């Protein structure tokens, strides 16, 4: 948090404490210096105590009421009445005017702040003068001079404070808006980098496919053609022919295996269902797949990454978790697609490093798409793996 924000918060807390401070201080000074008879003193102390309870109930204990102008108007009128009763009964309570100024600025809206400050200033001047003046020219002029002086000073400082507060508020709003714009730009930049990176990966895959097709595949085809020209091949030629055919099949498989077989003729949810069904048949562990959101075609690398993440997570469950149930959830959102894999197995401590490469490789694959991988687990508490990547749409082929 910024230092200025810290000081602003401290000043706000101090401002809320000022009314209680001046009320306690003026009451104590009244009791020490006052010479009123016991009944009058008891009444004044009772009014002061009631004022403190009024502030506590209406302002301190119910902060939600501060945004309701009607309730705050009632509260402020109560403060003025209490100040009038105290200040006009004994000038010592004139210091309580600070509470009136604080609450006028804090709870009254717009121009009503100046009205509240002006009313508080009139009461403060009356208390300072010792009550209302007699109907004589001199005392009235002195009284009015004090009223004008106090009201003008109070309204001037209130106006400056309001302007400064508004400027600070607008600066904060500008900072928040700029931060939001920077975050949005950072997201767009990350998406562009991801798309550029994946375009490079796809280009490299296509280059490898062309190399395999133009070298291995064509070479094996030539071998088979030459060997088949012999009408009575000996045994070693038949063996070579068989090996050549096998290698040709492997080369062709490598070309097509650049995309996982499960994704060749199926979308990602169906491919996940196929992988999970095969894994369940192999391990005997119950597993389910759920899809939330509107499923849609995504960039091939996005789907490959999530499918590989699911396969790696299931492999880890089979090897280490001793789980009885596994659940996979594929969530399509506006900008992100997330795969969650949860099991009820033995769990582990994620802070303890292991020698395996599975999670490391999964994290690297997700990071290449500017995504995030989160692993939550504890011994005996199962494991949850969540992979989130940008929902980059599939390219539209004309």
N, C-alpha and C positions, 0 to 999 in steps of 0.2 A: 504494500500500500504506500502511496506517495506521502511524503512528510507533510505537505500542505493538507492532504485529506485527513491525516491523523490529528493535526492541530484543529482543523475545522470540526471534527467530531468531538474533540475535547472542549472546544468553545461552546458547542451546542449543548453538551452535558452541563457545563458550567452555567450556561444561560438558563437551563431548566432548574438549576439549584438556587439561582439568585433570589427568586420570590420567597422561598423558604428561609433563606439566610437573612434577608432584610426583615422578614416577619419576626423571626426569633430574636434578632438583634434589637429591633425597636421595642419589642415586648420586654426584653431583659433591661434595656435602658429605662423604659418607663417604670418598671418595678423598682429599679435602683434609685432613680432620681425623682420619681413622682411623689406627690404629697396628697393625693386624693384619698378621701375616706375609703374604708374597706369595702363598702357596697359598690362604690363607683369603680374601684380597682377590680373587683370581681367581675363586674359587667364588662369592662374593657378587656380583661384577660379572656373572658368567655367569648367575646366577639373575635378576638385574635385566634383562639383555638378553633372556632367555627370556620373562620377564613382558611386556616390551614387544612381542615378537613375538606372544605369546598374545593381547594386546589388539588388535594390528593385524589378525590373521587372523580372530579370532572376532567382533569388533565393528565395526572400521572398514572393512575390505575387504568384508565381507558384511552390509550393512545389512538385507537381506531376512531374515536369521536372527533379527533382534531381535523379530520377531513370533512366533517359535517357542519356547514356554516350555521345552520339554525341552532344546533346545540352549543356551538362555540359562542354565538351571540348571547345566549342565556348565561353561559359561564362568565363572559366578560362583564356583562351587566352586574352579575353577582359580585365580581371583584370591585367594580366601581362603588357599589353600595357599601361593601365592607370597608373600602378605603374612606368613603365619606363618613361612615359611622366612627371609624377610628381616628382619622386625621382631624375631624372637626371637634372631637371630644378632647384630644390632646395633641398639640403640635409635634410631640415626639414621634408620633406614628406617621409624620410626613415623609419619612424615609421610605415608607412602603410604596411610594409612587414609582419606585424602580420596578416593582412587580407589575404595575399597570402598564408601563411602557413595554416591558418584555412580552406580556401577554397580548397587548394590542398588535405588536409586530408579528407575533407568532401565529395567532389564531384568526385575526380578522382579514378578510380578502380585499385586495385592491385598494381603492381610495378609502375604504372604511378604516384602514390602518391609521391614516391621518386624523380621522374623526375620533378614534379611540385614544390616540396620543393627545389630541387637543383636550378631550374631556378629562384625561388624567392630569394634564398640565393645569387646567382650571382648578381642579381639586387640590393639586399640590400647592398652587399659589394661595388658595384660600386657607389651607392648613398652615403654610408658612406665615401668612399674615395674622393668623390667630383667629380665624373665623371671617364672616362677612363684615364689611366695614359699615359704620353708621352712615346714615344718609346725609353726609356732609361732603362738600366739594373736595377738600384736601384729602381726606381718607379714601374717598372713592377714586381720585386720580392716582394715588399711590397704589391702591389695590389693583386697578386696571393696568397700571404700568408693569406691576409684577406679573400679572396674568399674561399680558402680551409678550413680555420678555421670555417667560418660561415656555409658553406655547410655541413661539417662533423658533426658539433654540431646539425644542424637542422635535418639532415638525421638520426642521432643516436636517437634523441628524438622521431622522427616520427616512427622509427622502433619499439622502446619500446612501444610507445602508441598504435601502430597497434597490436602488440602481446598481450598487455593487453586487448585491445578491443575485439580481437578474443577469448581470454580465457573467458572473461565475457559473450560474446555471446553464446559460447558453454556451459557454465555453465547454462545459462538461458534455453537453449534448453533441457539440461539434466533435469532441474527442471520441465519443462513443460511435458516432456515425463514421468518422474516419477509420476507427478500429474495425468496424463492420465491413467497410469497403476494402480495407487491406486484407481482412480475412477472406472475403469473397474473391479478391484478386489472387490471393495465395492458392485458394482452391482451384481456380481456373488455371493458374500456372502449373499446379501439380497435375491436373488432368491433361494439359497439353504436353507436359514432359512425359507422362505415362503413355499417351498416344504415340508420341515420337519414338519412345523407347520400344514400345511393342511393335511399331511399324518396322523398326530395325530388326527386332527378333524374327518377325514374320519373313522379312526379306532374306535373312540368313537361313531360315528353315527352307524357304523356296530354293535358295541357291544350293543347299545340301541335297535337296530332292532332285534338282536338275543334275548335280554331279553324279549322284548314284545312278540315275536313269541313263545318263550319257556315257558312263564308264562301266560300272559293274554289270548293269542289266544288259547293255548292248554287247559287252564282252562275252557274258554267259550265253547270250543268244547266238553269237557267232560260233562258240564252241559246240553248242548243240547242233547247229546246222552242219558243221564240218563232220562231227561224229556220226550224225544220221546219214551222211552220204555213203558210209561204208555199209554194204548190204549184209555182210557177215562179220559183225564185230566180235573180236575175242572177249574173254571174260573181263580183262582189265579195262577194255574200252567200254563195256557195259557199265562197269563201276564208275568210270569217269563220267559217262553219260548221266548216271543217276545222281552223282554228286553235283554235276553242273546244273541239272534240273532243280535240285534242292537249293543250290545257291541262288539260282535265278528266282525261285519262289521267295527266298529270304530277302533278296534285294528288293523285289516288288513289295514284300511286306514292310520293309523298312521305309520305302517311299510313302506307303499309305499310313504307316504307323506314326507319322509326324503329328497326326491328330489321334487321340485315343479312340480305339474301335467303338467304345460305347457312345461317342458323340458323332459318329459318322452319319447315322440315320436316325438320331433321336435328339430331343432337346435336353437341356441340363437336368430338369426334374426327372425325366424318364431315365436318363443315363445314371443318375444317382440311385434311383430305384433299382435299376439293373445291377449296379455294383453292390448295393446293400443285400439284394436277394442272393447274389452269388456268395457274398461273404457269410451270410447266415447259413447257407447250405454247407459251406466249408467248415465253419466254427461251431455251429449249433447254438449260437447266442442270438436271442431275439433282438431284432433291430427294426426300427420304423423310420419312415421319411415323411416329413410334413412340409408343405410349401405355403407360405403366406405372401400376400400381395399378388399383383398381376404378373404372372410369368411372361417373359418376353425374350426374344433372341438378343444375346449380348455378343460383344467382340469375342472371337474364338479364344483368345488368350485368357480372357476373364473366365470363360467356362472351363477351359483346361486347368487353370489355376485352382478353381474351387473343386473340380473333380479330383485333381491330384491331392488336394488338401484332405478331402474326404477319405480317399484311399489310404493316405499315410496315417490319418487319425485312426481308422479302423484297424490298420496293421498294428499300431501301437496298442490298441485295446486288446487285440488277440494275443500279442506277445507278453504284455505286462499287467493288464488290469484285472484279469480274472473276473470280469463283469458278467452279470446275468441279463442285462438289458442295456441297449444303446438307442439313443434317439437323435436323429438328424433333422434340423430345421433349416430350410432354405428360405430366406426372407428377401423379397424384392421391394426395395424402397425407391424413392424418386431419384436419388443420386448415388445410392450405395446398394450393393447386394451383399448379404451376409450369410455365411454358413456356420451353424452352431452344431457341434457334436458333443453330446453329453453321455456319460456312462456312470453306472453305479458301482464301479470297481474299487480296487484297493487304494487308488490315488497315489500321490507322491508329493514331495516338497519341491515346488518349482524353483526355489532358490538354490537347491543343490544341483550342481552340474553333473551331467552324465556323459558317458562316452559316445552316445548315439548321435547320429546325424539327422534323424528324422525331423525333429522339431526345428532344428537349425535350417535344414533345407526348405521346410515348409515356410518358415519365416522369411527366408531369402526370396522365395518364389512370390510370396504375397507382397513383399517390399518392392519388388520390381514393378509392380502395378500401382505404387504409391498407396498401398493398402496397409492394414494393421492386423497383427495376429495376437490374440490375448489368450493366455492359458491360465485357468484357475483350477487349483487342486489342493488337496491336503491329504495326508495319510489317513486312509479309512473313509474318506469323504467323497470318493469319485473324482472325476475329471471333466472339465468343460473346456473345449477348444472353440474359439470364435475367430473366424477369418472374414474380414471385411475388405472389399475392394470397390473401386469406382464402377458404377453401372454403365460402362461404356457401351453404347448400342452397337449392334452388328452393322457392318458396312453394307450399304445398299448397292447391289450389283445391277447395272443397267442391262 
